[in-house]
C-alpha cells in the first residue's frame, strides 16, 4: 500500500512544479538551473512552456486527481 501512496505524493509534487514553472515563464521570471536534477527540470520547463498556465493547471489537476483515485481504489480493494 505504500508504493501507490508514494507515487501520489511524487505526482503531486511534480504537478505543483509544473504549475509553478508555467507561472514563472508567463511572468518572464528567470528559472534558476538545478544542480542535481537538470534533465527533469528541463523536461518540466519545456512542458510548462508548451502547455502554458491553463494547460499546466489542467494536466496537473488531472494527474493528481487520477493518482489519488487510483490510490484510494487500491486501498479499498485491499480491504475487501
Biotite code that builds the C-alpha atoms (Angstrom):
import biotite.structure as struc

atoms = struc.array([
    struc.Atom([0.000, 0.000, 0.000], chain_id="A", res_id=1, res_name="UNK", atom_name="CA", element="C"),
    struc.Atom([2.961, 2.273, 0.498], chain_id="A", res_id=2, res_name="UNK", atom_name="CA", element="C"),
    struc.Atom([4.000, 2.318, -3.155], chain_id="A", res_id=3, res_name="UNK", atom_name="CA", element="C"),
    struc.Atom([0.807, 3.923, -4.599], chain_id="A", res_id=4, res_name="UNK", atom_name="CA", element="C"),
    struc.Atom([0.838, 6.489, -1.801], chain_id="A", res_id=5, res_name="UNK", atom_name="CA", element="C"),
    struc.Atom([4.429, 7.468, -2.553], chain_id="A", res_id=6, res_name="UNK", atom_name="CA", element="C"),
    struc.Atom([3.621, 7.724, -6.264], chain_id="A", res_id=7, res_name="UNK", atom_name="CA", element="C"),
    struc.Atom([0.691, 10.012, -5.434], chain_id="A", res_id=8, res_name="UNK", atom_name="CA", element="C"),
    struc.Atom([2.952, 12.268, -3.379], chain_id="A", res_id=9, res_name="UNK", atom_name="CA", element="C"),
    struc.Atom([5.560, 12.376, -6.161], chain_id="A", res_id=10, res_name="UNK", atom_name="CA", element="C"),
    struc.Atom([2.953, 13.162, -8.837], chain_id="A", res_id=11, res_name="UNK", atom_name="CA", element="C"),
    struc.Atom([1.535, 15.948, -6.658], chain_id="A", res_id=12, res_name="UNK", atom_name="CA", element="C"),
    struc.Atom([4.999, 17.483, -6.243], chain_id="A", res_id=13, res_name="UNK", atom_name="CA", element="C"),
    struc.Atom([5.744, 17.317, -9.970], chain_id="A", res_id=14, res_name="UNK", atom_name="CA", element="C"),
    struc.Atom([2.327, 18.809, -10.756], chain_id="A", res_id=15, res_name="UNK", atom_name="CA", element="C"),
    struc.Atom([2.997, 21.705, -8.393], chain_id="A", res_id=16, res_name="UNK", atom_name="CA", element="C"),
    struc.Atom([6.401, 22.263, -10.003], chain_id="A", res_id=17, res_name="UNK", atom_name="CA", element="C"),
    struc.Atom([4.842, 22.219, -13.471], chain_id="A", res_id=18, res_name="UNK", atom_name="CA", element="C"),
    struc.Atom([2.328, 24.892, -12.488], chain_id="A", res_id=19, res_name="UNK", atom_name="CA", element="C"),
    struc.Atom([4.994, 26.994, -10.738], chain_id="A", res_id=20, res_name="UNK", atom_name="CA", element="C"),
    struc.Atom([7.278, 26.842, -13.788], chain_id="A", res_id=21, res_name="UNK", atom_name="CA", element="C"),
    struc.Atom([4.394, 27.813, -16.085], chain_id="A", res_id=22, res_name="UNK", atom_name="CA", element="C"),
    struc.Atom([3.588, 30.774, -13.843], chain_id="A", res_id=23, res_name="UNK", atom_name="CA", element="C"),
    struc.Atom([7.239, 31.883, -13.803], chain_id="A", res_id=24, res_name="UNK", atom_name="CA", element="C"),
    struc.Atom([7.522, 31.559, -17.585], chain_id="A", res_id=25, res_name="UNK", atom_name="CA", element="C"),
    struc.Atom([4.347, 33.603, -18.091], chain_id="A", res_id=26, res_name="UNK", atom_name="CA", element="C"),
    struc.Atom([5.759, 36.359, -15.858], chain_id="A", res_id=27, res_name="UNK", atom_name="CA", element="C"),
    struc.Atom([9.149, 36.302, -17.641], chain_id="A", res_id=28, res_name="UNK", atom_name="CA", element="C"),
    struc.Atom([10.983, 35.344, -14.464], chain_id="A", res_id=29, res_name="UNK", atom_name="CA", element="C"),
    struc.Atom([14.341, 33.615, -14.611], chain_id="A", res_id=30, res_name="UNK", atom_name="CA", element="C"),
    struc.Atom([14.224, 29.959, -13.588], chain_id="A", res_id=31, res_name="UNK", atom_name="CA", element="C"),
    struc.Atom([17.500, 29.009, -11.872], chain_id="A", res_id=32, res_name="UNK", atom_name="CA", element="C"),
    struc.Atom([19.201, 25.826, -13.046], chain_id="A", res_id=33, res_name="UNK", atom_name="CA", element="C"),
    struc.Atom([19.018, 22.813, -10.789], chain_id="A", res_id=34, res_name="UNK", atom_name="CA", element="C"),
    struc.Atom([22.314, 21.362, -9.662], chain_id="A", res_id=35, res_name="UNK", atom_name="CA", element="C"),
    struc.Atom([21.084, 17.794, -9.150], chain_id="A", res_id=36, res_name="UNK", atom_name="CA", element="C"),
    struc.Atom([18.161, 17.008, -11.476], chain_id="A", res_id=37, res_name="UNK", atom_name="CA", element="C"),
    struc.Atom([18.879, 19.096, -14.571], chain_id="A", res_id=38, res_name="UNK", atom_name="CA", element="C"),
    struc.Atom([17.193, 16.718, -17.060], chain_id="A", res_id=39, res_name="UNK", atom_name="CA", element="C"),
    struc.Atom([13.997, 16.540, -15.014], chain_id="A", res_id=40, res_name="UNK", atom_name="CA", element="C"),
    struc.Atom([13.895, 20.314, -14.674], chain_id="A", res_id=41, res_name="UNK", atom_name="CA", element="C"),
    struc.Atom([14.463, 20.811, -18.409], chain_id="A", res_id=42, res_name="UNK", atom_name="CA", element="C"),
    struc.Atom([11.628, 18.398, -19.185], chain_id="A", res_id=43, res_name="UNK", atom_name="CA", element="C"),
    struc.Atom([9.207, 20.180, -16.823], chain_id="A", res_id=44, res_name="UNK", atom_name="CA", element="C"),
    struc.Atom([10.189, 23.642, -18.084], chain_id="A", res_id=45, res_name="UNK", atom_name="CA", element="C"),
    struc.Atom([9.703, 22.662, -21.730], chain_id="A", res_id=46, res_name="UNK", atom_name="CA", element="C"),
    struc.Atom([6.340, 21.070, -20.909], chain_id="A", res_id=47, res_name="UNK", atom_name="CA", element="C"),
    struc.Atom([5.301, 24.198, -18.989], chain_id="A", res_id=48, res_name="UNK", atom_name="CA", element="C"),
    struc.Atom([6.313, 26.382, -21.960], chain_id="A", res_id=49, res_name="UNK", atom_name="CA", element="C"),
    struc.Atom([4.270, 24.194, -24.304], chain_id="A", res_id=50, res_name="UNK", atom_name="CA", element="C"),
    struc.Atom([1.145, 23.993, -22.124], chain_id="A", res_id=51, res_name="UNK", atom_name="CA", element="C"),
    struc.Atom([1.064, 27.475, -20.617], chain_id="A", res_id=52, res_name="UNK", atom_name="CA", element="C"),
    struc.Atom([-0.612, 28.262, -17.316], chain_id="A", res_id=53, res_name="UNK", atom_name="CA", element="C"),
    struc.Atom([-4.065, 26.914, -18.166], chain_id="A", res_id=54, res_name="UNK", atom_name="CA", element="C"),
    struc.Atom([-2.764, 23.720, -19.704], chain_id="A", res_id=55, res_name="UNK", atom_name="CA", element="C"),
    struc.Atom([-0.411, 23.145, -16.791], chain_id="A", res_id=56, res_name="UNK", atom_name="CA", element="C"),
    struc.Atom([-3.281, 23.558, -14.333], chain_id="A", res_id=57, res_name="UNK", atom_name="CA", element="C"),
    struc.Atom([-5.382, 21.077, -16.288], chain_id="A", res_id=58, res_name="UNK", atom_name="CA", element="C"),
    struc.Atom([-2.608, 18.482, -16.630], chain_id="A", res_id=59, res_name="UNK", atom_name="CA", element="C"),
    struc.Atom([-1.504, 18.907, -13.008], chain_id="A", res_id=60, res_name="UNK", atom_name="CA", element="C"),
    struc.Atom([-5.033, 18.610, -11.662], chain_id="A", res_id=61, res_name="UNK", atom_name="CA", element="C"),
    struc.Atom([-5.852, 15.582, -13.787], chain_id="A", res_id=62, res_name="UNK", atom_name="CA", element="C"),
    struc.Atom([-2.607, 13.823, -12.898], chain_id="A", res_id=63, res_name="UNK", atom_name="CA", element="C"),
    struc.Atom([-3.023, 14.456, -9.173], chain_id="A", res_id=64, res_name="UNK", atom_name="CA", element="C"),
    struc.Atom([-6.717, 13.552, -9.175], chain_id="A", res_id=65, res_name="UNK", atom_name="CA", element="C"),
    struc.Atom([-6.154, 10.369, -11.160], chain_id="A", res_id=66, res_name="UNK", atom_name="CA", element="C"),
    struc.Atom([-3.345, 9.338, -8.870], chain_id="A", res_id=67, res_name="UNK", atom_name="CA", element="C"),
    struc.Atom([-5.462, 9.954, -5.783], chain_id="A", res_id=68, res_name="UNK", atom_name="CA", element="C"),
    struc.Atom([-8.335, 7.967, -7.288], chain_id="A", res_id=69, res_name="UNK", atom_name="CA", element="C"),
    struc.Atom([-6.025, 5.056, -8.122], chain_id="A", res_id=70, res_name="UNK", atom_name="CA", element="C"),
    struc.Atom([-4.546, 5.026, -4.613], chain_id="A", res_id=71, res_name="UNK", atom_name="CA", element="C"),
    struc.Atom([-7.975, 5.110, -2.975], chain_id="A", res_id=72, res_name="UNK", atom_name="CA", element="C"),
    struc.Atom([-9.213, 2.282, -5.215], chain_id="A", res_id=73, res_name="UNK", atom_name="CA", element="C"),
    struc.Atom([-6.151, 0.183, -4.378], chain_id="A", res_id=74, res_name="UNK", atom_name="CA", element="C"),
    struc.Atom([-6.767, 0.759, -0.681], chain_id="A", res_id=75, res_name="UNK", atom_name="CA", element="C"),
    struc.Atom([-10.468, -0.125, -0.950], chain_id="A", res_id=76, res_name="UNK", atom_name="CA", element="C"),
    struc.Atom([-9.802, -3.294, -2.937], chain_id="A", res_id=77, res_name="UNK", atom_name="CA", element="C"),
    struc.Atom([-7.202, -4.400, -0.408], chain_id="A", res_id=78, res_name="UNK", atom_name="CA", element="C"),
    struc.Atom([-9.684, -4.079, 2.448], chain_id="A", res_id=79, res_name="UNK", atom_name="CA", element="C"),
    struc.Atom([-12.201, -6.494, 0.849], chain_id="A", res_id=80, res_name="UNK", atom_name="CA", element="C"),
])
